[in-house]
Structure formats: C-alpha cells, structure tokens
Amino acid sequence: MIKVEYDSKADALHLWLKKTKNTVSEEIEENVIIDKDEKNRVIGMEILKASETAKHLGGMLETIEIMQDKKLMKDREAASKNVKEGKTVSLEKILRELKR
C-alpha cells in the first residue's frame, strides 16, 4: 500500500511504501528524490515543485514500479559503481563488436 501526502506550502508530494528511520535519499532526477532503506530497497519518493512536475507523474509512478524490481536495482547499482570506477566501454566499441 502506498501512502500519499501533499504539502501545499512546500508544493511537495510524498509517496511512501514503508516508513523507517534509517533511510538514504538519492535525487534521481531534478525535483525527484527516492528514499531507500538499509537494504537499498526503495521505500519512498518525494516530488518537489509537485504542481509543475505533476505532468510527469505517470512516468514517475512507472519509475516507482520499476524500482521495486530487486534484480534491476541491483544491476543499476553495479552499473553505477562501474561508471564511478571508470569501467566503461564506448558506444563505438560496442557497435564495432556487434558488426563482427
């Protein structure tokens, strides 16, 4: 069950799947922040400037659904780590490999 709360003074929309004290927040795109628990599971989302951002709400709800996929999120974390460590391959190299 998703709990939804709108703060009109802050123009912020909050969605929670689970409330917990130990959360880590990550801005995934401008004005969109996700909260993760200690096991790196998405437990909530905050949408800032919600009245402006509402037109993208369908996409954001889809993002929440995708973020519930544990394997996909684990793969995303691994990919982010590889990028930070410089373990990347250029698009040109991938295209050359595919043409072989």
Protein Blocks (a to p, Z undefined) as FASTA:
>chain_A
ZZddddfklopacddfbdcfbdcdddfbghiacdddfkopafbdcdehklmmmmmmmmmm
mmmmmmmmmklmmmmmmmmmmmmnopacdfklmmmmmmZZ
